Amino acid sequence: MSQYRTIIGIETHAELKTVSKMFCGCINDPFHAPAPNTYTCPVCLGLPGALPVPNKKAIEWTLKLGLALGCKVNLFSKFDRKHYFYPDLPKGYQISQYDLPFCFDGILKTNEGDVRIRRVHLEEDTGKLIHDTVNSGQVTLIDFNRGGVPLVEIVTEPDIHSATQAKEYTKKLRQIIRYLDISDCDMEKGGMRLEANISLQEIKTQNAEIKDTDETLPGYKVELKNINSFRFLERGIVYEIERQKQLLDKGETPVQETRGYNPSKDETFTQRVKESAEDYRYFPDPDIPPIRFKEEYIESIRKTIPELPQAIVERWSREYGINSKAGEILAEEPEKGKIYNEAILDIHSRQEPTDKFANFIANQPTDWGSKVISTEAILTAFRKSIVVDEIQDSEITVVISVVLKTNQDIVRQYVSGKEQVLNFLIGSVMKELKKKIDVSRVQKLIVESIQKEYTAS
């Protein structure tokens, strides 16, 4: 059995939430349209003679995302026509970008290594196919409300080597996009779609140890198309790795194709043979002039980038001592991150325990933050939950001494190994103190007192 190295590149599509579509003035709201084909016009329906006009805000947001990912910007760029025939594409081509994308050469860090961003480009989305039954017959209907919606695509280099890394990369990318407030990335509705190009590279081994890896990429790749869940992406990649291993072990090369993922069967399935760039016959769109940017304009966009999740987590660790794991939970959603940031600042200014606040939030149910919608409400909930340790250890010890002397039988049981009776002693001390004290603190002092006063004798 040969050993293999997994090679994965990810393509991510996210619909931008501009007011209007990419090349026309139609409303960009496909998920809330009152009826199919409501938000359409000659441009997004591809009617003869209709001329596209690029959406400036969509271009600006694409540049903003590229800069947030550390990309370089092509100061001279253009739109291209990507030709292919499919019912959801009435023009017979998609306006996209080919050799001069707006942004290129970025990076996104993961726990399993850096993932290089090859390109961030802008294009138009296609219509939506709806498979239904009409008059007892199976039909495919087309809704063009989504056609022409601005769609940003982020393409990585083949730097991902596991299903877990692919999942982490896509989750972090979605988090950044949401923090920039340029897309809702609603995966359930199709507002963000994931595609993974997967292949396996044979590792040359000697005595079961990796001695050399062929740097050239495998001569094939299989694309998992239109995945709308991080878990499905992870499971689909796991299945695909095993499927390809079995083929390669038999001396067969996997077919270069596009496959889908069936979550109910937890397996991938063939959709169509994979196209290459040449198949699309790209050429510059003659209806859209090339675009030139000035450095000053790029810098003005860079200044609008907010503090991003990774920077927030690092700052919380540096300034407030919050560990990175808790920080990542707090910073996961932009709405929550903003509220938690305000709350931590207030707690820190009052010299309250920021680490306890982080743990308090991290231990709440997943949907808790959506129910507690204000900073004040969160602070109130936290302050009700924490224990105020105003009493000194010496005061507690005095009470413990009295309780132990009046409950000698219980103490002897504890010393003999019946640790469960310790709860009775803790309750008795808490009752005598008549103050809200950290239970673990009281327990520690009781155990220390028993060890000092009783076990020694």
C-alpha positions, 0 to 999 in steps of 0.5 A: 500500500502506497502512502499519499499526501493530500493536495487541496485547493479551495474556491469560495464564492460569496454573494456581496450584499450591495443594494443593486446587482453587479452590472445593472440597477436591479434590486440585489435581494434574491432571497426575499424577492416576492416572486421568481424573476421579479428583480430582472431586466434586459441586462441580467436576462442577457437580452440583445443590445443590453449593456452592462455597467459595473457596480462601483461598490462591489468592486470596492468591497472586493478590493477591501477583502483582498487587502484584508487577506494581505493581497496585492492589487492589480492597478490595471484590471478588466472583466472577461467573458467566460463562455459556457452553455447552461440554462441558468446563464442566458447570455451564454457567457458569464462576466468574470475575471481571468488573467488580471483579477483585482487582487492576488498573492494573499495569505490566511493562517491556519493551525496546520500552516499558512494558506496562500491566496492565489486570487480574489476576483469579481463576477456575476452570479447565475440564475437558480434552477428549481426542479419541480413537478408541474402537471404531473411532469418533472420539470426544471424551472429557472429563477433569474432573481439571483442572476447578475448578483455580485459574486466574489471568488477567493481561490487558494493555492494547493496549500491545504493538506487535510479535511480539518485544515480545509474546514478551518480555512473556510470558517476563518474566511467566512468570519473575515468576510462577515467582519468586513460587512460585505456579505451575510455568507448565508450558506443555507440559502447559497449566499456562500458556496465552497468548492474543493479541488482534491488530489493525492500525491504519492510519497516516496518512502524508505523503511516507512519514513518519508524521505522525499516528496515529488514537488510536482502536482498530481496530473489530475484533480477532482472538484467537489462542487457547491458545498454549503456546509463546513461539516459537509466540506470536511466529510466530503473531503474525507470520503474523496481521499479514501476513494482516490486512495483505493483507485491509486492503490489499484494502479488507476488514476482518478478521473478529472471530474466535478463531483457533488456530495450526498450528506444522507449517504455520506459519499460523493457522486459524479456530476460532469467531466471537469473543464479546463480554463481553455474550455471556457474561451475567455476573452476581455469583455468588449462592453466594459472598459478596463479599470485603472486604480490609483494608489491613493484610492487603494489606501483609502479603502485600506483605511476602512478595514476594521479590526479583524478577528485574529487581531482582536484575539491577539489584543485580548490576550495581550491586554486582558490575559484572555487565552486564545481559545476563549478569545476565538469563541468570543470573536467568532461572530462580528455582532457578538465580537463587537458587544463582547469587546465593549463589555471587556473594556468596561470590565477591565476599566472596573478591574473586574476579572476579564478571564472569568468573563471570557469563560462565562461567555464561552460556557453559554449555549450557542444561541445565548448571544442572540438572546442577550442583545446588548452590552448592558444585558451581558454585563448584568448577566455576568455580574450576577453569575460571578462570586464576589470574594470580599471575605478574607481567608482568615475569616473563613478559616475561623468559621471552618474551625467551628464547623469541624469541631461541632461535626467530629463524626463527619470529619472522621468519615472524611478522613477515613475515605468517605469524600462525599461527606465533604459537601455537608461540611461545605454547606455548613460553612457557607450557611454560617458565613451567610455570604456568597463565596466561591465554593471551590475556595471554601472546599480548598480551605476546609481540606487544608484545615482537616489536613492540618488539624486532624490527619497530623494527629 
